[in-house]
Amino acid sequence: MKKVLLVVESNKSGGIQTVVNNLAQKLKNKYEVTILYLMGKESNLFPLNIPKIIVLRQIAMIIKIVSLFLKLKTERYDYIISNGSFSNFFVGLVINKKEKTIATIHSVQSKEAKRKSFYSKLCNLSNKLLLKNFSVIIGVSLEIIKDLEITYPKLVNKKKYCVYNGFNIEKIKKLSMEINEFSKEKYFIFIGRLVKEKQIDELLKLYFNYSKNGYNDKFLIIGSGEEEDRIKEIIIKYNLKNKVILLGNQENPYKYLKNAKALLLCSKYEGLPSVIIESLILGVPIISTECCLGIWEIVSRKKIKITENYITQYGIISPYIGSGLSKSEGLTKEEKEYIKAMEYLSKSNLKNKFNNKLVVEKFDDLKNFKKIKKIMENMNENKIL
């Protein structure tokens, strides 16, 4: 049985981890699968029935790189699949071009390249110097691939494929049937990491002003991260302690998502957010700014424009808001449009009314697993799938 190594940044809750766990469950029927986390702790996020799981707990980067190098040389994996820019950096450093390797890109690299953080500089360096070492590059949306080629022209001729993230649709639907403590209440929801890029501070400002217009819907926030303390301070500042509920990480977020009025998203940038797909699988509308290039690969281009918002068959796409919480308490034009979107969905009957058949077909994990499997089998050929 051939051996596959899946490399992930960490075992913290997140979209990439969920996608990798789903992929591992499919691969294990044909391959000997190992998941390697570059950092993390023992966690219930480890996928069930995957016996080989490795966590590199070394803090020093150079030790982590050496550990990964030794692991690859000792085990001799038939396929190595790296997931996300951070993982691509480490794997790209230690592989050779004879190995069958796949780098997956989950975010918009042009946006990452403009940021000044150490993480972003690492990703930029990886894209410039190390992505060429991989046999194949997979982008989780067509727009991510286009953006990669524009940002890094030397990668134009590199073999690349678009493979959408796969989701265990039946499992998501089954988990969503559980009752949650807010099932009888009306609420909006955010699910994701509590980090600056997600702009939860901005969402709280929007929700506060929405509430001032006489709406009593609650706002549930699921996730954890570096911004949690700041978010708590903003909640106190706006006197929203009884309306905004921080639920932390949830083993089953779907039971909360299923009953939400809408999923709220206002990130600085995204690739193709997993939570949007999960929301649509459950028949829950989205309100998202035009923060991700892949958004129009999900929703139809046949849309109705109301002021600056677009009503689509799956929710509302609002103008981009890129500044985070502004010092001014006033509202920008874009912020006012987002609040209008919340008011529209609060009154509409869009929830559970749309046909999500196309979403289910496009993001089914079995269908997308077959694409990855075919890429693996044809790794050394020039065949375009």
C-alpha positions, 0 to 999 in steps of 0.5 A: 500500500502506497504511503501518503503524508498530509502536512498541515500548519497546526491542529487548531480548529479551522477550515484547512484542518476540516478539509484535510481531515475529510481528505484523510478519511477518503485516502485511507481506503486506498493508501497508508495515510499519515497526518503531520502537524507542524505545531499543536497539542493533543486534541479531539480535532485529530481525525478518527481512524487515522493511526499515524499522526505526528506533531512537531512540537519544536519551537525553534524553526530550524529544529522543526525544519531538520525534524521534517527533513529527517522524517521525510528521508526516513519514511520515504512517502510516495506522495506528500500533500502540503496544505496552506502557505505555512506548510508549503514553506516548510515542505518546499525547503526539504523536498527534492524534485523527484518526489511526488509533491502537491502544494495547496493554496487556500488564500489570495496570495497577492493580499498576503504578499502586501502584509508586513507580518513575519508569517506573510513574509514567510509565505511570500518567500515560499511562493517566490522560491519554493513553490517551483519545487513541488510537482503540482500546485492545487488552488481551491478556487479558479480565482486563487490560481489566476491571482497566483499567476499574476502575483508570481509570473514565474509560476505561470507554466507550473502545472496547476489545477483547481480542486474545490474543498471537499465536504462530508455533506451527509455528516454536516447535515446529520450533525446539524440536527442536534438541538442547541440552546438558542434554537428557539431564538433568532440570531446571526452567526460568525464561525471562524478564527478570532484573528485580525483578518476576519475583522470581527471588530467591524462585524460588532460595529455593524451589528451594534448599529443594526440593533440600534434600529430596533432589531433584537436578533442575537449574534453568536460567535464561534471560534477562538484566537488572538483577538478574543480579549479585544472582542470582549472589550468591544462587546462591553463598549457597545453594551452588547453582553446580553446580545453577543454570545461568545461560544469558543470552539465547538466540536459541532458548530453545525447545530448552531449554524443550521438555525441561524438567520444568516452567516456574517462574513466581513474579512479583509481577504479570503480564498474560498471560505469553507464556512460559506460552503457549510452554510449553504449546504445547510440552507443558511443564507450568507451576508458577505462583503466581496472579500474573497475572489472565489465568491462568484464561483459559488453564487450566480452571476445572475444577481439583482443589485439593490443600491450597492448590494447584490441579492443572489440566490444564496444571500447578499454580497455587500461592498468590500470593507477593508479598514477594520474598526475605524476610530470614527463612530460614524458609518461609511457608505459600505458599512451602511450597505452591510446593515441594509443587507442584515435588515433585508435578510431579517425580514425576508424568507430566503432562509431554507428557500433556495436550491443548494443542489449545485453547491452540494454537487460542486463541493462533495468530498467524494467528487473532489477526492476523485480529482485529487486521486487522479492528479496523484496517479498522473503526477508524472504525466503532462496530462491536464485533467 
